[in-house]
């Protein structure tokens, strides 16, 4: 009902989640056997970008779009919980 608020929320989410992928790549590159690990990070990111919208779309068809957006919210919480471990691995 408030598109301006939605725009601001997605803007903040983008700025918050934007550094996640480069940080994950940096952490993967710093590990032993980094070529394989970087490959897995890139594969999982690609898989998420392809499968994620499909899962949200299927969920939206069943429970509605508003409820389906709980999925990326939960994934955001997972990123927040795992961020310290990834940051430490990148160092």
C-alpha positions in Angstrom: 0.0 0.0 0.0 3.0 2.4 0.4 5.4 2.0 -2.6 7.8 4.7 -1.3 8.3 2.7 1.9 8.8 -0.5 -0.1 11.4 1.3 -2.2 13.3 2.5 0.9 13.2 -1.0 2.5 14.6 -2.7 -0.6 17.2 0.0 -1.0 18.4 -0.6 2.6 18.3 -4.4 2.1 20.4 -4.0 -1.0 23.0 -2.0 0.8 23.0 -4.4 3.6 23.2 -7.6 1.5 25.4 -6.2 -1.2 28.8 -6.9 0.5 27.9 -10.5 1.3 29.0 -12.0 -2.1 32.3 -10.2 -2.4 33.1 -11.1 1.3 32.2 -14.7 0.6 34.5 -14.8 -2.4 37.3 -13.1 -0.4 36.9 -15.7 2.4 36.9 -18.6 -0.1 40.0 -17.2 -1.8 41.8 -17.0 1.5 41.3 -20.7 2.2 43.5 -23.6 1.3 42.3 -25.2 -2.0 40.7 -21.9 -2.8 40.0 -22.7 -6.5 37.5 -25.4 -5.5 36.0 -23.3 -2.8 35.6 -20.3 -5.0 33.9 -22.5 -7.5 31.4 -23.7 -4.9 30.7 -20.2 -3.8 30.0 -19.0 -7.3 27.9 -22.1 -8.1 25.8 -21.6 -5.0 25.3 -17.9 -5.7 24.3 -18.7 -9.3 22.0 -21.5 -8.1 20.4 -19.1 -5.6 19.8 -16.5 -8.2 18.0 -19.0 -10.4 16.2 -21.2 -7.9 15.3 -18.4 -5.4 12.8 -16.6 -7.6 11.2 -19.9 -8.5 10.8 -20.9 -4.9 9.3 -17.5 -4.0 7.0 -17.7 -7.0 5.8 -21.1 -6.0 5.3 -20.1 -2.4 3.5 -16.9 -3.5 1.1 -19.1 -5.5 0.3 -21.1 -2.4 0.3 -18.6 0.4 0.4 -15.2 -1.3 3.3 -12.9 -2.2 3.4 -11.1 1.2 3.9 -14.4 3.1 6.3 -15.7 0.4 8.7 -12.9 1.1 9.3 -14.5 4.5 11.7 -16.8 2.6 14.3 -14.1 1.7 13.8 -12.5 5.1 14.9 -15.8 6.7 17.8 -16.1 4.3 18.8 -12.6 5.3 18.8 -13.7 9.0 21.0 -16.7 8.0 23.5 -14.3 6.3 23.6 -12.1 9.4 24.2 -15.1 11.7 27.0 -16.5 9.5 28.6 -13.1 8.7 31.1 -13.1 11.6 32.4 -16.6 10.6 32.8 -15.5 7.0 34.5 -12.3 8.0 36.9 -14.1 10.2 37.7 -16.6 7.4 38.4 -13.7 5.1 41.1 -12.4 7.4 
